[in-house]
Amino acid sequence: MNSWFRYFLGRSLMQRRGRFVLSAAAVALAVTLVTALGVISLGVRGKLGAELRQYGANMIVARQDGLPIDPDLADGIRSISPAVKDATAQLYGAAVINGRSVEIIGMEPVRMTGCRLEGIAPSGENDLMVGANLRGVLKVCPGDRVRFAGHPAEHRVSALFEKGSDEDNAVVMTIEGARRLLGIAGSSVVLLNTDTARLTQVSDLIHARWPSLEVRTLRQVAVAEERILEKIQLLMLLVTAVVLFSAAVALMSTMTATVIERMEEIGLMKAIGATPADIRRFFMSEAAFAGLAGSVGGCIAGILAAEAVSLAAFGSFVSVHVLVLPGSLLLGVGIAVLATALPVRDAMKTVPAQILRGE
């Protein structure tokens, strides 16, 4: 590196700290927003998908002959493809309680969500919760003990629940409790929540491996999930484009003003033998330093902002994709360099003698 290059670059960074900070701040603002949007956009599919899974599966697997699905077969269905994001087994049957036949639904305890509870969710095999529509019929309250006809063991009513669906007419138990009550070792169905873009692929895999199984796809749930995710990602893409354009314009204005103020310096560089390529490299290096400084700060701020948004919206942190950090750094440096290129190119058209004479 030429001595004049080092001299002018060091002098510029030291004496124009205000301009340097302003340029770095403009880059930092753009990188902060782009990084935050990038982290959220890449992680929102999994987060939002987890939220949508609470409203039901988009694929139901059952045996064509109506017989129960063995636990080993249910485990095989769960692991049929990486596109299966979530899976749960449920058991359906009927039993008599207080002289009335009621529907029994057995499910995994962690799946007993998405409803309003009066009490606590069942945790043991002898716990159950009663649907809101059965409360008056069975005349039970949380804490009551009930017996099913033909079964000596008492069951505790741990809660009353209301979901606003047909399940309000049923009694919900843990799947192990329902298996013991109904005398069934397996499950009636396996509910899958699958990547909406690969529903057909997963269905074909299940049919090919287990021809005796019937697969029903809930297209409404799948299509609704995909549309929501597409719209959110499109919105984030548009916001990112607007942010980048605004940052580039603001930074170009700052750099143009800087170049105009330093015309005499450019003329002096030319007078002492600097070529146009050397001068462009000088200004690009200065812009790259500002872009790098702003990018580092913007990356940190963007990640923190994305994590705060994810924590507020989903109650958990979002994972940071491995390409976000290098992509944001390159983006910040690229914006700074490109915003400097145009005013420097125009400055190269001036004649050194005219600049030094103040013309």
C-alpha positions as CSV (number, residue, x, y, z in Angstrom):
1,M,0.0,0.0,0.0
2,N,1.4,3.4,-1.0
3,S,2.5,5.8,1.7
4,W,0.1,8.5,0.5
5,F,-2.7,6.0,0.6
6,R,-2.1,5.1,4.2
7,Y,-1.6,8.8,5.1
8,F,-4.8,10.0,3.5
9,L,-6.9,7.1,4.7
10,G,-5.7,7.4,8.3
11,R,-6.1,11.2,8.2
12,S,-9.6,10.9,6.8
13,L,-10.8,8.4,9.4
14,M,-9.4,10.5,12.3
15,Q,-10.5,13.9,11.1
16,R,-13.9,13.0,9.8
17,R,-15.1,10.9,12.7
18,G,-18.5,12.6,12.5
19,R,-19.1,11.6,8.9
20,F,-17.7,8.1,9.6
21,V,-20.1,7.6,12.5
22,L,-23.0,8.9,10.5
23,S,-22.2,6.5,7.6
24,A,-21.7,3.6,10.0
25,A,-25.0,4.4,11.7
26,A,-26.9,4.4,8.4
27,V,-25.4,1.0,7.6
28,A,-26.1,-0.3,11.1
29,L,-29.8,0.7,10.9
30,A,-30.2,-1.1,7.6
31,V,-28.3,-4.2,8.8
32,T,-30.3,-4.2,12.1
33,L,-33.6,-4.3,10.3
34,V,-32.5,-6.8,7.6
35,T,-30.9,-9.1,10.2
36,A,-33.9,-9.0,12.4
37,L,-36.3,-9.7,9.5
38,G,-34.0,-12.4,8.1
39,V,-33.8,-14.2,11.5
40,I,-37.5,-14.0,12.0
41,S,-38.4,-14.9,8.4
42,L,-36.2,-18.0,8.5
43,G,-37.4,-19.1,11.9
44,V,-41.1,-18.1,11.6
45,R,-42.1,-21.2,9.6
46,G,-41.2,-23.5,12.5
47,K,-42.5,-21.2,15.2
48,L,-45.8,-20.4,13.4
49,G,-46.1,-24.0,12.4
50,A,-45.9,-25.1,16.0
51,E,-48.7,-22.6,16.9
52,L,-50.9,-23.8,14.0
53,R,-50.4,-27.4,15.1
54,Q,-52.3,-26.6,18.2
55,Y,-55.4,-26.2,16.0
56,G,-55.2,-29.7,14.6
57,A,-53.4,-32.0,12.3
58,N,-53.4,-31.8,8.5
59,M,-53.2,-35.6,8.0
60,I,-55.0,-38.5,9.6
61,V,-53.8,-42.1,9.4
62,A,-56.0,-45.1,10.3
63,R,-56.4,-48.7,9.3
64,Q,-58.8,-49.4,6.5
65,D,-60.3,-52.4,8.4
66,G,-61.0,-50.2,11.4
67,L,-58.7,-52.2,13.7
68,P,-56.4,-50.5,16.2
69,I,-52.9,-49.4,15.1
70,D,-50.2,-51.1,17.0
71,P,-47.7,-48.9,18.9
72,D,-44.8,-50.1,16.8
73,L,-46.7,-49.2,13.6
74,A,-47.6,-45.8,15.1
75,D,-43.9,-45.1,15.8
76,G,-43.1,-46.1,12.2
77,I,-45.6,-43.6,10.9
78,R,-44.2,-40.8,13.0
79,S,-40.7,-41.4,11.5
80,I,-41.7,-42.0,7.9
81,S,-40.3,-38.7,6.7
82,P,-38.5,-35.5,7.9
83,A,-41.5,-33.6,6.5
84,V,-43.6,-34.9,9.5
85,K,-43.2,-32.1,11.9
86,D,-45.4,-33.5,14.7
87,A,-47.3,-36.7,15.3
88,T,-49.7,-37.9,18.0
89,A,-51.8,-41.1,18.6
90,Q,-55.4,-41.0,19.8
91,L,-57.8,-43.8,20.8
92,Y,-61.5,-43.5,20.5
93,G,-64.2,-45.7,22.1
94,A,-67.3,-45.7,24.3
95,A,-68.0,-46.6,27.9
96,V,-70.9,-46.3,30.3
97,I,-70.7,-43.9,33.2
98,N,-73.6,-43.1,35.6
99,G,-75.9,-45.1,33.4
100,R,-75.0,-43.1,30.2
101,S,-72.9,-44.2,27.3
102,V,-70.2,-41.5,26.5
103,E,-67.5,-41.2,24.0
104,I,-64.0,-41.8,25.3
105,I,-61.0,-40.0,23.8
106,G,-57.5,-41.1,24.8
107,M,-54.6,-38.8,24.0
108,E,-51.1,-38.0,25.1
109,P,-51.2,-35.7,28.1
110,V,-49.0,-33.0,26.4
111,R,-51.7,-32.7,23.7
112,M,-54.4,-31.7,26.1
113,T,-54.1,-28.0,25.1
114,G,-56.2,-25.5,23.2
115,C,-59.2,-25.6,25.5
116,R,-60.5,-23.8,28.6
117,L,-60.1,-25.9,31.7
118,E,-61.8,-25.8,35.0
119,G,-59.4,-27.8,37.1
120,I,-56.1,-29.4,35.9
121,A,-55.4,-31.7,32.9
122,P,-55.3,-35.4,33.6
123,S,-51.9,-36.7,34.5
124,G,-52.5,-40.3,35.6
125,E,-54.3,-43.3,34.1
126,N,-57.2,-42.9,36.5
127,D,-57.7,-39.2,35.8
128,L,-60.1,-37.8,33.2
129,M,-61.7,-34.5,32.2
130,V,-65.3,-34.1,31.1
131,G,-66.6,-32.1,28.2
132,A,-68.7,-29.0,29.0
133,N,-71.8,-30.5,27.3
134,L,-71.7,-33.5,29.6
135,R,-71.4,-31.6,32.9
136,G,-75.1,-31.3,33.5
137,V,-75.8,-34.8,32.2
138,L,-73.3,-36.6,34.3
139,K,-73.6,-34.1,37.2
140,V,-69.9,-34.1,38.0
141,C,-67.5,-31.5,39.2
142,P,-63.7,-31.4,39.4
143,G,-62.5,-33.7,42.2
144,D,-65.5,-36.1,42.0
145,R,-65.0,-39.8,41.7
146,V,-66.8,-41.9,39.1
147,R,-66.9,-45.5,38.0
148,F,-67.4,-46.9,34.5
149,A,-69.8,-49.9,34.2
150,G,-67.8,-53.1,34.2
151,H,-64.7,-51.6,35.6
152,P,-64.0,-51.6,39.4
153,A,-61.4,-48.9,39.5
154,E,-62.5,-45.4,40.4
155,H,-61.6,-42.5,38.1
156,R,-61.0,-38.9,39.3
157,V,-62.6,-36.0,37.4
158,S,-59.6,-33.7,37.3
159,A,-61.2,-31.0,35.1
160,L,-64.1,-29.8,33.0
161,F,-63.1,-28.6,29.6
162,E,-64.6,-26.5,26.8
163,K,-63.1,-26.5,23.3
164,G,-66.1,-25.4,21.2
165,S,-66.1,-28.6,19.1
166,D,-67.6,-32.1,19.2
167,E,-65.1,-33.0,21.8
168,D,-67.2,-31.1,24.3
169,N,-69.5,-34.2,24.2
170,A,-66.7,-36.6,25.2
171,V,-64.6,-37.7,28.2
172,V,-60.9,-37.2,27.6
173,M,-58.3,-39.4,29.3
174,T,-54.6,-40.2,28.9
175,I,-54.1,-42.7,26.1
176,E,-52.7,-45.2,28.5
177,G,-55.8,-44.8,30.7
178,A,-58.1,-45.2,27.8
179,R,-56.3,-48.3,26.6
180,R,-56.7,-49.9,30.0
181,L,-60.4,-48.8,30.2
182,L,-61.3,-50.0,26.7
183,G,-59.0,-53.0,26.7
184,I,-57.2,-51.9,23.5
185,A,-53.5,-52.0,23.2
186,G,-53.1,-49.7,20.2
187,S,-54.6,-46.5,18.9
188,S,-57.4,-45.6,16.6
189,V,-55.6,-43.0,14.5
190,V,-52.3,-41.3,14.2
191,L,-52.6,-37.5,13.6
192,L,-49.7,-35.9,11.6
193,N,-48.8,-32.3,11.1
194,T,-46.8,-32.4,7.9
195,D,-45.0,-29.8,5.8
196,T,-47.8,-28.6,3.5
197,A,-45.5,-28.7,0.5
198,R,-44.9,-32.4,0.9
199,L,-48.3,-33.7,1.9
200,T,-48.7,-35.8,-1.2
201,Q,-45.2,-37.2,-0.9
202,V,-45.8,-38.3,2.7
203,S,-49.1,-39.8,1.8
204,D,-47.6,-41.8,-1.0
205,L,-44.8,-43.0,1.3
206,I,-47.3,-44.3,3.9
207,H,-49.4,-46.0,1.2
208,A,-46.3,-47.7,-0.3
209,R,-45.0,-49.0,3.0
210,W,-48.3,-49.9,4.6
211,P,-51.0,-50.6,2.0
212,S,-53.5,-51.5,4.7
213,L,-53.5,-47.9,6.0
214,E,-55.9,-45.1,5.0
215,V,-54.6,-41.6,4.8
216,R,-56.9,-38.6,4.9
217,T,-55.5,-35.1,4.2
218,L,-57.2,-32.1,5.8
219,R,-56.5,-29.7,2.9
220,Q,-58.2,-26.7,4.6
221,V,-55.7,-26.8,7.5
222,A,-52.8,-27.4,5.2
223,V,-53.7,-24.7,2.7
224,A,-54.5,-22.1,5.4
225,E,-51.1,-22.7,7.1
226,E,-49.2,-22.4,3.8
227,R,-51.0,-19.2,2.8
228,I,-50.3,-17.6,6.2
229,L,-46.6,-18.4,6.0
230,E,-46.3,-17.2,2.4
231,K,-48.0,-13.9,3.2
232,I,-45.8,-13.3,6.2
233,Q,-42.6,-14.1,4.3
234,L,-43.7,-11.9,1.3
235,L,-44.4,-9.0,3.7
236,M,-41.0,-9.4,5.3
237,L,-39.4,-9.5,1.9
238,L,-41.1,-6.2,0.8
239,V,-40.2,-4.5,4.1
240,T,-36.6,-5.7,3.6
241,A,-36.5,-4.3,0.1
242,V,-37.8,-0.9,1.3
243,V,-35.3,-0.8,4.1
244,L,-32.4,-1.5,1.8
245,F,-33.5,1.1,-0.7
246,S,-33.9,3.8,2.0
247,A,-30.6,3.0,3.5
248,A,-28.8,3.1,0.1
249,V,-30.3,6.5,-0.7
250,A,-29.5,7.9,2.7
251,L,-25.9,6.6,2.6
252,M,-25.5,7.8,-1.0
253,S,-26.5,11.3,0.1
254,T,-24.0,11.2,2.9
255,M,-21.2,10.0,0.7
256,T,-22.0,12.5,-2.1
257,A,-21.8,15.4,0.5
258,T,-18.5,13.9,1.7
259,V,-17.0,13.7,-1.8
260,I,-18.0,17.2,-2.6
261,E,-16.4,18.5,0.6
262,R,-13.2,16.7,-0.3
263,M,-12.8,17.8,-3.9
264,E,-9.6,19.7,-3.0
265,E,-8.2,16.5,-1.4
266,I,-9.1,14.6,-4.6
267,G,-7.3,17.2,-6.7
268,L,-4.2,17.0,-4.4
269,M,-4.2,13.2,-4.8
270,K,-4.2,13.5,-8.5
271,A,-1.5,16.2,-8.5
272,I,0.9,14.0,-6.6
273,G,0.4,11.1,-9.0
274,A,-2.6,9.1,-7.7
275,T,-4.4,7.4,-10.5
276,P,-8.3,7.3,-10.7
277,A,-8.1,3.7,-9.6
278,D,-6.1,4.6,-6.6
279,I,-8.6,7.3,-5.6
280,R,-11.5,5.0,-6.1
281,R,-9.8,2.4,-4.0
282,F,-9.2,5.0,-1.3
283,F,-12.8,6.0,-1.0
284,M,-14.0,2.4,-1.3
285,S,-11.7,1.4,1.5
286,E,-13.0,4.2,3.7
287,A,-16.6,3.2,2.9
288,A,-15.8,-0.5,3.6
289,F,-14.5,0.4,7.0
290,A,-17.7,2.3,7.8
291,G,-19.8,-0.5,6.3
292,L,-18.0,-3.1,8.4
293,A,-18.3,-1.1,11.6
294,G,-22.0,-0.6,11.0
295,S,-22.6,-4.2,10.0
296,V,-21.1,-5.6,13.2
297,G,-23.2,-3.4,15.4
298,G,-26.3,-4.0,13.2
299,C,-25.9,-7.7,13.3
300,I,-25.8,-7.7,17.1
301,A,-28.7,-5.3,17.4
302,G,-30.7,-7.3,14.8
303,I,-30.3,-10.6,16.5
304,L,-31.3,-9.1,19.8
305,A,-34.4,-7.5,18.2
306,A,-35.4,-10.8,16.5
307,E,-35.0,-12.7,19.8
308,A,-37.1,-10.1,21.6
309,V,-39.9,-10.3,19.0
310,S,-39.8,-14.1,19.0
311,L,-40.0,-14.2,22.8
312,A,-42.9,-11.8,22.9
313,A,-44.8,-13.6,20.1
314,F,-44.0,-17.2,20.7
315,G,-42.7,-17.4,24.2
316,S,-39.3,-18.8,23.1
317,F,-36.2,-17.8,21.3
318,V,-35.7,-18.3,17.6
319,S,-32.7,-20.1,16.1
320,V,-30.2,-18.0,14.1
321,H,-29.5,-19.5,10.6
322,V,-25.8,-20.0,9.9
323,L,-25.9,-17.8,6.8
324,V,-27.5,-14.8,8.5
325,L,-24.3,-13.3,10.1
326,P,-22.0,-13.5,7.1
327,G,-24.8,-12.4,4.8
328,S,-25.6,-9.4,6.9
329,L,-21.9,-8.4,7.1
330,L,-21.5,-8.6,3.4
331,L,-24.7,-6.8,2.8
332,G,-23.6,-3.9,5.0
333,V,-20.2,-3.5,3.4
334,G,-21.8,-3.9,-0.1
335,I,-24.3,-1.1,0.6
336,A,-21.6,1.3,1.8
337,V,-19.3,0.5,-1.2
338,L,-22.1,0.8,-3.8
339,A,-23.4,4.0,-2.3
340,T,-19.9,5.5,-2.6
341,A,-19.2,4.3,-6.2
342,L,-21.5,6.8,-8.0
343,P,-20.3,10.1,-6.4
344,V,-16.6,9.0,-6.7
345,R,-17.1,8.2,-10.3
346,D,-18.4,11.7,-11.0
347,A,-15.5,13.2,-9.0
348,M,-13.0,11.4,-11.2
349,K,-14.1,13.6,-14.2
350,T,-12.7,16.8,-12.7
351,V,-9.3,18.3,-13.7
352,P,-6.8,18.6,-10.8
353,A,-5.7,22.1,-11.7
354,Q,-9.3,23.4,-11.7
355,I,-10.0,21.8,-8.4
356,L,-6.8,23.3,-6.7
357,R,-7.6,26.8,-8.2
358,G,-11.1,26.5,-6.5
359,E,-12.9,26.5,-9.9
